[in-house]
């Protein structure tokens, strides 16, 4: 009886641990709150979370209302809006800098980090930054 119980438990563990595990993106909000957000609001929230995360570390050079190492988030968004700039392509290193070209070499060191991000993540950063001037 003990052998049957042992093999039964072992089979269950083996079947459970060998199954494919899906990587699940951690939710920003409880499901009940997330359902009330529009797709744009969700994108902005994801961008804010990424902006403030160690993965992107944007916050280390950019503050909301003041220039630190780089221009403020609001200044960046304002210039991109006024000049109808393409922030996504700039962050993908496919467009020239338009906010403060003299600081480009400082920003250029961060393109290695940005290169590891998905297009969706870059779009969320852009959505978050642009939302600061609405």
Residue pairs with C-beta under 8 A, 6 or more apart in sequence:
27 34
28 34
28 42
28 45
28 46
28 49
29 37
29 45
34 42
37 45
40 127
43 123
43 124
43 127
43 128
44 124
44 127
44 128
44 131
45 128
46 121
46 124
46 128
47 123
47 124
47 125
47 126
47 127
47 128
47 129
47 131
48 128
50 56
50 58
50 117
50 121
50 124
50 125
50 128
51 58
51 59
51 73
51 125
51 128
51 129
52 58
52 59
55 113
55 117
56 113
56 114
56 117
56 121
56 125
57 110
57 113
58 125
60 69
61 68
61 69
61 70
61 106
61 107
61 110
62 68
62 69
62 70
62 71
62 72
62 73
62 76
63 72
63 73
64 72
64 73
64 74
64 132
65 72
65 73
65 74
66 72
67 75
69 106
70 76
70 100
70 103
70 106
70 107
71 79
71 99
71 100
71 103
73 129
73 132
74 132
74 133
75 99
76 87
76 99
76 129
77 129
77 130
77 131
77 132
77 133
78 133
79 85
79 98
79 99
80 86
80 87
80 98
80 99
80 129
80 130
81 130
81 133
83 98
85 95
85 98
86 95
87 126
87 129
87 130
88 119
88 122
88 123
88 126
89 95
90 96
90 97
90 98
91 114
91 122
91 125
91 126
92 114
92 122
93 111
93 114
93 115
97 103
97 104
97 107
114 122
117 125
